[in-house]
Amino acid sequence: MTTTGIEFHRPTSLEEALTILRDAGREGIAKAGGTDVMLLLKHEAVRPRVMVGLSALSELKGIRRDKSVIAIGAGTTIAALERDAVLAEHAQGLLDAAHRMATAQIRTVATVGGNLASAAACGDLAPVLIALDATIHLRSAAGERELPLTEFFTGPRTTVLAPDELITRIEFPAAKKRSASSYAKFGYRGGSQIAVVAAAAQVNRDGSVAERVRLVMGAVAPIPFLVKGASVLTGRPVEGAALEAACAAAASECRPISDIRGSEAYRRTISSVVARQALESAWRRSAGHES
Ligand SMILES: Cc1cc2nc3c(=O)[nH]c(=O)nc-3n(C[C@H](O)[C@H](O)[C@H](O)COP(=O)(O)OP(=O)(O)OC[C@H]3O[C@@H](n4cnc5c(N)ncnc54)[C@H](O)[C@@H]3O)c2cc1C
């Protein structure tokens, strides 16, 4: 089918989609929910000859738990994340992010794979998935590869994804007993707009102290990043001077830009506040997580 000069395909198997993308090379592009790519098309930021619609690919959909690993298909919608019982149990931070992303209409069609492949610095899912230690699984007609999500992003709107490759799924370990995640987002209009500052935290608790803490900041650097200084919380309760130090590290390690949504200095100040919200929430939740 051709629309405005673009050859549109809607394959019904992953193999077929990958073959079309291989043959199209740099002239091909995938379309999942279309909430991002159709805007790029409208503004002529992309000019594909071939567009491959992914909505009929059942292989890319769904959330599964296999023993200690949780897998989310790239074609799973944000709305599906919001109502998933496995995620509610093992990745509450992902639910926080899904609830606060865009609007209900967008969430109904927007997908996990589209969110990650877009690689917007303010994308909501990447910080939480990095905090959860996620790996990303990619496939082309030539084969498969997987890599830590931290290695997927190379800059704002750029990734290691080859033109003929698709994201097939994201995987991360199921939450251990007394571990929990959270996501905090500062944005305008109650956060249903894109993030000005975001933070995701994952805490593994050992009694009254944190055994391991991962704090990831979003929207305040070209790509989401793990806050190195949050390691000060290891072996301590997530409170008091150690919590202050971790939040200060979030502010000092970020590299925000100044734009219409906030200056560099403003974003840096808000970073420590949002980091605190994420850490305190994960810490509180870890006390009650018994699975
Ligand atoms: C009004 C509005 C509000 C928004 N608010 C937010 C927000 O609050 N937070 C946020 O994070 N985002 C937001 N977005 C951005 C966007 O909706 C999300 O990033 C969404 O998840 C993109 O998913 P999609 O399925 O629509 O992707 P598409 O638009 O279909 O594709 C986006 C990109 O990903 C590629 N792609 C899609 N699927 C795959 C795959 N499986 N493998 C490889 N490449 C793939 C496409 O080729 C394209 O380059 C907003 C967008 C709009 C229009």
PDBQT file of the ligand as one rigid body, heavy atoms in Angstrom, charges set to zero:
ROOT
HETATM    1  C1  LIG A 301       1.018  14.384  23.194  1.00  0.00    +0.000 C 
HETATM    2  C2  LIG A 301       2.180  13.478  23.463  1.00  0.00    +0.000 A 
HETATM    3  C3  LIG A 301       2.599  13.330  24.780  1.00  0.00    +0.000 A 
HETATM    4  C4  LIG A 301       3.678  12.508  25.057  1.00  0.00    +0.000 A 
HETATM    5  N1  LIG A 301       4.082  12.369  26.349  1.00  0.00    +0.000 NA
HETATM    6  C5  LIG A 301       5.099  11.569  26.663  1.00  0.00    +0.000 A 
HETATM    7  C6  LIG A 301       5.500  11.406  28.019  1.00  0.00    +0.000 A 
HETATM    8  O1  LIG A 301       4.919  11.973  28.956  1.00  0.00    +0.000 OA
HETATM    9  N2  LIG A 301       6.547  10.574  28.258  1.00  0.00    +0.000 N 
HETATM   10  C7  LIG A 301       7.221   9.920  27.263  1.00  0.00    +0.000 A 
HETATM   11  O2  LIG A 301       8.161   9.182  27.563  1.00  0.00    +0.000 OA
HETATM   12  N3  LIG A 301       6.855  10.051  25.975  1.00  0.00    +0.000 NA
HETATM   13  C8  LIG A 301       5.824  10.852  25.640  1.00  0.00    +0.000 A 
HETATM   14  N4  LIG A 301       5.448  10.989  24.325  1.00  0.00    +0.000 N 
HETATM   15  C9  LIG A 301       6.231  10.328  23.265  1.00  0.00    +0.000 C 
HETATM   16  C10 LIG A 301       5.652   9.003  22.737  1.00  0.00    +0.000 C 
HETATM   17  O3  LIG A 301       4.267   8.931  22.888  1.00  0.00    +0.000 OA
HETATM   18  C11 LIG A 301       6.276   7.800  23.438  1.00  0.00    +0.000 C 
HETATM   19  O4  LIG A 301       7.674   7.814  23.309  1.00  0.00    +0.000 OA
HETATM   20  C12 LIG A 301       5.730   6.458  22.909  1.00  0.00    +0.000 C 
HETATM   21  O5  LIG A 301       6.011   5.437  23.842  1.00  0.00    +0.000 OA
HETATM   22  C13 LIG A 301       6.278   6.060  21.555  1.00  0.00    +0.000 C 
HETATM   23  O6  LIG A 301       5.783   4.784  21.245  1.00  0.00    +0.000 OA
HETATM   24  P1  LIG A 301       5.071   4.457  19.852  1.00  0.00    +0.000 P 
HETATM   25  O7  LIG A 301       4.682   3.037  19.909  1.00  0.00    +0.000 OA
HETATM   26  O8  LIG A 301       3.991   5.444  19.566  1.00  0.00    +0.000 OA
HETATM   27  O9  LIG A 301       6.297   4.676  18.868  1.00  0.00    +0.000 OA
HETATM   28  P2  LIG A 301       6.281   5.055  17.327  1.00  0.00    +0.000 P 
HETATM   29  O10 LIG A 301       5.887   6.469  17.167  1.00  0.00    +0.000 OA
HETATM   30  O11 LIG A 301       5.553   4.043  16.537  1.00  0.00    +0.000 OA
HETATM   31  O12 LIG A 301       7.836   4.892  17.017  1.00  0.00    +0.000 OA
HETATM   32  C14 LIG A 301       8.788   5.729  17.636  1.00  0.00    +0.000 C 
HETATM   33  C15 LIG A 301      10.179   5.327  17.149  1.00  0.00    +0.000 C 
HETATM   34  O13 LIG A 301      10.475   4.022  17.614  1.00  0.00    +0.000 OA
HETATM   35  C16 LIG A 301      10.759   3.143  16.523  1.00  0.00    +0.000 C 
HETATM   36  N5  LIG A 301      10.210   1.844  16.943  1.00  0.00    +0.000 N 
HETATM   37  C17 LIG A 301       8.963   1.574  17.378  1.00  0.00    +0.000 A 
HETATM   38  N6  LIG A 301       8.870   0.297  17.765  1.00  0.00    +0.000 NA
HETATM   39  C18 LIG A 301      10.071  -0.266  17.561  1.00  0.00    +0.000 A 
HETATM   40  C19 LIG A 301      10.622  -1.561  17.782  1.00  0.00    +0.000 A 
HETATM   41  N7  LIG A 301       9.924  -2.584  18.316  1.00  0.00    +0.000 N 
HETATM   42  N8  LIG A 301      11.918  -1.779  17.451  1.00  0.00    +0.000 NA
HETATM   43  C20 LIG A 301      12.661  -0.782  16.922  1.00  0.00    +0.000 A 
HETATM   44  N9  LIG A 301      12.207   0.469  16.704  1.00  0.00    +0.000 NA
HETATM   45  C21 LIG A 301      10.934   0.721  17.031  1.00  0.00    +0.000 A 
HETATM   46  C22 LIG A 301      10.108   3.777  15.307  1.00  0.00    +0.000 C 
HETATM   47  O14 LIG A 301      10.753   3.404  14.121  1.00  0.00    +0.000 OA
HETATM   48  C23 LIG A 301      10.298   5.257  15.625  1.00  0.00    +0.000 C 
HETATM   49  O15 LIG A 301      11.599   5.653  15.283  1.00  0.00    +0.000 OA
HETATM   50  C24 LIG A 301       4.359  11.816  24.012  1.00  0.00    +0.000 A 
HETATM   51  C25 LIG A 301       3.910  11.957  22.686  1.00  0.00    +0.000 A 
HETATM   52  C26 LIG A 301       2.838  12.785  22.419  1.00  0.00    +0.000 A 
HETATM   53  C27 LIG A 301       2.382  12.914  20.993  1.00  0.00    +0.000 C 
ENDROOT
TORSDOF 0
